[in-house]
Each structure stands twice: as structure tokens, then as C-alpha cells.
Amino acid sequence: MTNGMLLSVLPLMALGVCAIGATALPAKKAVLYHASVRTAYQAGVYEGVIPMARLRDNGDFGLGATHENDGELVAMGGTFWRSRADGTMQELGPNDTTPYAVMTFFRPERTLRIQGPLTHQELEKRLDAELDPQRRIYAVRIRGRFVHVEAGNGEPQEKPYRPLDEVLREYRWHDHVATQGTLVGFRCPEYLRRFDRVGYHFHYLSDDKKAGGHVNAYAVDDVEVAIQELSGFTVDTPEHGDFYGADLATLR
């Protein structure tokens, strides 16, 4: 357990508990780790208080925000990258911080080969037909050739911080056409709304590490989709900072 408060919500099967005479249940699978909660980030809590080192202890695959919302965070293979509004990319070190991120140890259980062109709506509808989107949590990696990926990043914010809805209107969006790279993301059910984004949420990282950001839209050309079902989620709350002064009750 980390120094912050750690809330765990895991299905019974994930706990490996069995009654006398019953068959042993499967070992616990990977979980979705939250560094803080989405409602705090939406409220404008952009102060980075959780270091990359703690994220790395809880996963090698994920996405999130960076200190002062200065660009977007994507993690793949245990390496953390920040994409900035000016188009630059930076590999982050263990002491760089995040106000909010979601991570897991990615070990895909199934892969699908998808050839397009397919819009993101068409592809995600096809994936939902393969999954249980109302009840289950999934880590999803899409890599290969894309017709396009529209990705955006924000400028660093200054206090007093504004809510995320206002900041998003000022994001710089770039449509990367005929690009090759990876979408890192998760598919969360409705019951996680106050902790995470419902539905599919992706951040992009190009193969040449020269482009990335929060994904608004995309279309695939020829990609591999790798999927891992997660057995539950944990929430690691910050030890201090703006999190404790934010009004989280009014957000939906």
C-alpha cells in the first residue's frame, strides 16, 4: 500500500477466496490503478503530486495528465512520455509528477487484426460486440497504420486553475494523417463514471515518438487490437495539495 489512501474494489473472483471443499478460484488478474480520480481532474486539480515512480510501481501501460496540465501523458512498456501543445515530446523521469493518471500491467489476453478503413465509431462498435462493456473493465492497445489520428494537448495552466471543460476549449488539435503508432487506452463501464472516463479513452504515441496526445477521433487502416480484461480497480488519493480543497460533489 502506498502512502496515500488506497481504495480497492475487486470482484470476489479476483480475490482468490474459496470456501471449504470448493474448487480454488483463479489467481488475481491485473487491476486498473487510479492515481487520484477523474472528478478532481475535471474540477481543475492540475497540481502534480504523484510521481512517475509511483505510477511505475502500479503499471507499465496507461495514460493521464502532467503537472499543471502541461500536455498529455502516455505510458507504454514502462516508459512515460509527455506530448505538449507546441508539438514537442519529452520522456519523463521518475520524479516528474501527475495530478491524475490510470495504469495497469498490460498483458493482453486476445488480439484482433483489423483492416479498414474504419472510423473509430465503427471499430469501437465492433469491439463492444466482442466484450462485455456494461460490466467489465478493459485495457486496449491499438497499434499499426491509421488513416488519421486527431490528437490534442493543452498549454500549462496557472492558478487559480479553471475547470477542465474550459481548458479543453483551448487545446491545440492536430490531425496526423497516414500515421503509424499506438493508441493506449481503456474501456470503462458506466459505474466507474466518477472515477474514470466511461467508454473508450485513448492517448496516442507515434512510432517515431514525435507526436502524441489525447485522442478526439481516429480511423484505422491496418492495425492489431490487443485486449486485456481487468479484474477490478484501485484508487490512490494524493497525500496533500489542491485535491483536498476541490468541490468534487457537484461534478457528474
C-alpha positions as a printed NumPy array, in Angstrom:
array([[  0.   ,   0.   ,   0.   ],
       [  1.317,   3.45 ,  -0.906],
       [  1.462,   6.44 ,   1.415],
       [ -1.869,   7.796,   0.164],
       [ -5.237,   6.261,   0.935],
       [ -5.728,   3.267,  -1.324],
       [ -9.267,   2.194,  -2.111],
       [ -9.669,  -1.217,  -3.721],
       [-12.827,  -2.508,  -5.341],
       [-12.34 ,  -6.043,  -6.609],
       [-14.778,  -8.772,  -7.606],
       [-14.858, -11.871,  -5.38 ],
       [-13.222, -13.983,  -8.053],
       [-10.314, -11.549,  -8.182],
       [ -9.586, -12.064,  -4.508],
       [ -8.804, -15.757,  -4.817],
       [-11.145, -16.663,  -1.913],
       [-12.66 , -20.141,  -1.795],
       [-14.98 , -21.971,   0.567],
       [-14.107, -25.293,   2.193],
       [-14.454, -28.069,  -0.334],
       [-14.828, -25.635,  -3.23 ],
       [-12.565, -25.518,  -6.251],
       [ -9.862, -22.852,  -5.951],
       [-10.652, -19.715,  -7.908],
       [ -8.249, -18.261, -10.49 ],
       [ -5.375, -16.081,  -9.331],
       [ -5.966, -12.344,  -9.253],
       [ -5.612, -10.576, -12.581],
       [ -4.286,  -7.075, -13.174],
       [ -6.382,  -4.164, -11.938],
       [ -6.949,  -0.597, -13.119],
       [ -4.918,   1.697, -10.864],
       [ -6.099,   5.309, -10.465],
       [ -3.716,   7.995,  -9.284],
       [ -6.396,  10.344,  -7.885],
       [ -9.86 ,  10.457,  -9.509],
       [-11.284,  11.918, -12.692],
       [-13.703,  14.233, -10.874],
       [-10.79 ,  16.026,  -9.199],
       [ -9.072,  16.498, -12.557],
       [-12.316,  17.773, -14.074],
       [-12.621,  20.271, -11.228],
       [ -9.235,  21.757, -12.129],
       [ -6.876,  19.901,  -9.803],
       [ -3.782,  20.115, -12.035],
       [ -1.115,  20.166,  -9.34 ],
       [  1.176,  17.213,  -9.88 ],
       [  1.629,  15.396,  -6.578],
       [  2.028,  11.737,  -7.616],
       [  5.437,  10.888,  -9.181],
       [  6.059,   8.679, -12.184],
       [  7.922,   6.302,  -9.874],
       [  4.674,   5.512,  -8.06 ],
       [  2.866,   5.046, -11.373],
       [  5.581,   2.64 , -12.482],
       [  5.058,   0.612,  -9.303],
       [  1.435,   0.153, -10.351],
       [  1.662,  -0.411, -14.084],
       [  3.629,  -0.245, -17.318],
       [  0.757,   0.907, -19.557],
       [ -1.561,   3.859, -19.174],
       [ -2.421,   7.487, -19.668],
       [ -3.084,  10.668, -17.767],
       [ -2.184,  14.308, -17.26 ],
       [  1.055,  16.05 , -16.334],
       [  1.83 ,  18.768, -13.78 ],
       [ -0.206,  21.935, -14.456],
       [ -1.908,  20.057, -17.306],
       [  1.104,  20.84 , -19.469],
       [  0.374,  18.37 , -22.251],
       [ -0.754,  14.756, -22.076],
       [  0.782,  11.645, -20.538],
       [  1.076,   8.238, -22.169],
       [  2.9  ,   5.188, -20.77 ],
       [  3.86 ,   2.13 , -22.762],
       [  6.313,  -0.605, -21.885],
       [  7.142,   1.182, -18.642],
       [  8.309,   4.351, -20.413],
       [  6.435,   7.611, -19.782],
       [  6.018,  10.319, -22.421],
       [  4.603,  13.846, -22.34 ],
       [  3.232,  15.406, -25.536],
       [  2.992,  19.207, -25.414],
       [  0.813,  21.759, -27.162],
       [  3.846,  23.101, -29.062],
       [  4.281,  19.685, -30.701],
       [  7.322,  18.6  , -28.701],
       [  7.672,  15.241, -26.951],
       [  9.539,  14.524, -23.72 ],
       [ 10.391,  11.31 , -21.909],
       [  9.533,  11.753, -18.236],
       [ 11.705,  10.768, -15.308],
       [ 10.755,   9.102, -12.001],
       [ 10.394,  12.445, -10.171],
       [  8.085,  14.089, -12.732],
       [  4.533,  14.233, -11.432],
       [  0.904,  13.792, -12.414],
       [ -2.356,  15.126, -10.961],
       [ -4.296,  12.198, -12.424],
       [ -3.447,   9.007, -14.287],
       [ -4.689,   5.461, -14.857],
       [ -2.346,   2.486, -15.165],
       [ -2.178,  -1.293, -15.348],
       [  0.331,  -4.034, -16.064],
       [ -0.587,  -4.821, -19.649],
       [ -0.597,  -8.494, -20.561],
       [ -3.033,  -8.898, -23.47 ],
       [ -5.268, -11.951, -23.47 ],
       [ -6.528, -11.671, -27.034],
       [ -5.631,  -9.881, -30.231],
       [ -7.631,  -8.959, -33.297],
       [ -6.361,  -7.973, -36.725],
       [ -8.477,  -5.146, -38.131],
       [ -8.205,  -3.858, -41.68 ],
       [-10.023,  -0.688, -42.643],
       [-10.653,   1.902, -43.405],
       [-12.864,   2.063, -40.304],
       [-13.825,   5.119, -38.287],
       [-13.369,   4.997, -34.528],
       [-17.15 ,   4.616, -34.113],
       [-17.188,   1.593, -36.424],
       [-14.18 ,  -0.022, -34.789],
       [-15.388,   0.522, -31.214],
       [-18.826,  -0.844, -32.079],
       [-17.128,  -3.98 , -33.399],
       [-15.028,  -4.281, -30.239],
       [-18.061,  -3.861, -27.984],
       [-19.669,  -6.809, -29.734],
       [-16.684,  -8.903, -28.581],
       [-16.666,  -7.602, -24.997],
       [-18.96 ,  -7.065, -22.   ],
       [-18.878,  -3.245, -21.915],
       [-21.607,  -2.769, -19.302],
       [-19.827,  -4.766, -16.582],
       [-16.169,  -5.308, -17.392],
       [-13.083,  -3.082, -17.454],
       [-10.615,  -3.493, -20.321],
       [ -7.165,  -2.267, -21.248],
       [ -6.942,  -1.791, -25.013],
       [ -3.922,  -1.218, -27.245],
       [ -4.37 ,  -0.413, -30.942],
       [ -1.194,  -0.256, -32.983],
       [ -0.373,  -0.135, -36.663],
       [ -1.32 ,   2.13 , -39.551],
       [ -4.001,   4.782, -39.16 ],
       [ -5.842,   6.751, -41.809],
       [ -5.638,   9.607, -39.311],
       [ -5.429,  10.342, -35.598],
       [ -6.733,  13.641, -34.23 ],
       [ -4.809,  14.291, -31.013],
       [ -4.637,  17.344, -28.779],
       [ -2.655,  18.857, -25.932],
       [ -3.109,  21.779, -23.583],
       [ -0.902,  24.664, -22.547],
       [  0.398,  24.714, -18.947],
       [ -2.148,  26.209, -16.564],
       [ -1.653,  28.748, -13.798],
       [ -3.522,  29.182, -10.54 ],
       [ -6.327,  29.786,  -9.945],
       [ -6.942,  26.711, -12.109],
       [-10.055,  26.599, -14.279],
       [-12.294,  23.522, -14.724],
       [-11.229,  21.08 , -17.412],
       [-14.227,  21.867, -19.648],
       [-12.918,  25.417, -20.071],
       [ -9.324,  24.335, -20.632],
       [-10.308,  21.75 , -23.263],
       [-11.743,  24.513, -25.446],
       [ -8.212,  25.882, -25.795],
       [ -6.473,  22.6  , -26.615],
       [ -4.325,  22.568, -29.733],
       [ -5.528,  19.776, -32.013],
       [ -3.529,  18.236, -34.826],
       [ -4.797,  15.668, -37.311],
       [ -1.979,  13.201, -38.019],
       [ -2.733,  11.773, -41.468],
       [ -1.377,   8.416, -42.72 ],
       [  0.42 ,   7.925, -39.424],
       [  1.827,   4.87 , -37.727],
       [  1.788,   4.425, -33.975],
       [ -0.13 ,   3.196, -30.94 ],
       [ -3.314,   4.118, -29.122],
       [ -3.018,   3.356, -25.401],
       [ -6.283,   3.249, -23.524],
       [ -9.09 ,   1.729, -21.532],
       [-12.756,   0.826, -21.92 ],
       [-14.68 ,   1.553, -18.69 ],
       [-18.34 ,   0.807, -17.822],
       [-20.889,   3.354, -16.633],
       [-20.485,   2.556, -12.941],
       [-16.947,   3.997, -12.995],
       [-18.1  ,   7.455, -14.136],
       [-16.939,   9.319, -11.031],
       [-13.529,   7.652, -11.149],
       [-12.786,   7.44 , -14.846],
       [-13.982,   8.25 , -18.329],
       [-16.823,   5.994, -19.459],
       [-16.389,   4.229, -22.792],
       [-13.127,   4.242, -24.723],
       [-10.368,   6.67 , -23.768],
       [ -7.121,   6.747, -25.757],
       [ -3.879,   8.675, -25.88 ],
       [ -1.672,   8.465, -28.977],
       [  2.055,   7.9  , -29.37 ],
       [  3.575,   7.773, -32.84 ],
       [  6.208,   5.156, -33.621],
       [  8.842,   7.853, -34.16 ],
       [  7.975,   9.42 , -30.761],
       [  7.417,  12.778, -32.438],
       [  3.647,  13.071, -31.964],
       [  1.056,  12.269, -29.338],
       [ -1.816,  13.499, -27.218],
       [ -5.389,  12.961, -26.086],
       [ -7.347,  11.333, -28.915],
       [-10.517,  13.006, -30.127],
       [-11.064,  10.928, -33.276],
       [ -9.278,   8.367, -35.398],
       [ -9.699,   5.964, -38.284],
       [ -7.738,   2.752, -38.729],
       [ -6.115,   1.351, -41.847],
       [ -4.361,  -1.857, -40.759],
       [ -3.986,  -2.424, -37.005],
       [ -3.624,  -5.018, -34.276],
       [ -6.022,  -4.604, -31.347],
       [ -4.799,  -6.2  , -28.11 ],
       [ -7.261,  -6.533, -25.21 ],
       [ -6.881,  -7.396, -21.533],
       [ -9.782,  -7.765, -19.111],
       [ -9.052,  -6.21 , -15.705],
       [-10.425,  -7.695, -12.509],
       [-11.145,  -4.504, -10.563],
       [ -9.78 ,  -1.073,  -9.74 ],
       [ -7.882,   0.793,  -7.059],
       [ -7.793,   4.49 ,  -6.194],
       [ -4.69 ,   6.106,  -4.721],
       [ -5.608,   9.526,  -3.283],
       [ -2.996,  12.308,  -3.015],
       [ -1.421,  12.907,   0.388],
       [ -1.777,  16.7  ,   0.129],
       [ -2.48 ,  19.562,  -2.264],
       [ -5.452,  21.041,  -4.122],
       [ -7.307,  17.733,  -4.096],
       [ -8.416,  18.492,  -0.548],
       [ -9.84 ,  21.911,  -1.374],
       [-11.721,  20.964,  -4.55 ],
       [-15.502,  20.618,  -4.642],
       [-15.958,  17.114,  -6.036],
       [-19.583,  16.574,  -5.043],
       [-21.122,  18.781,  -7.747],
       [-19.464,  17.091, -10.717],
       [-21.227,  14.367, -12.685]])
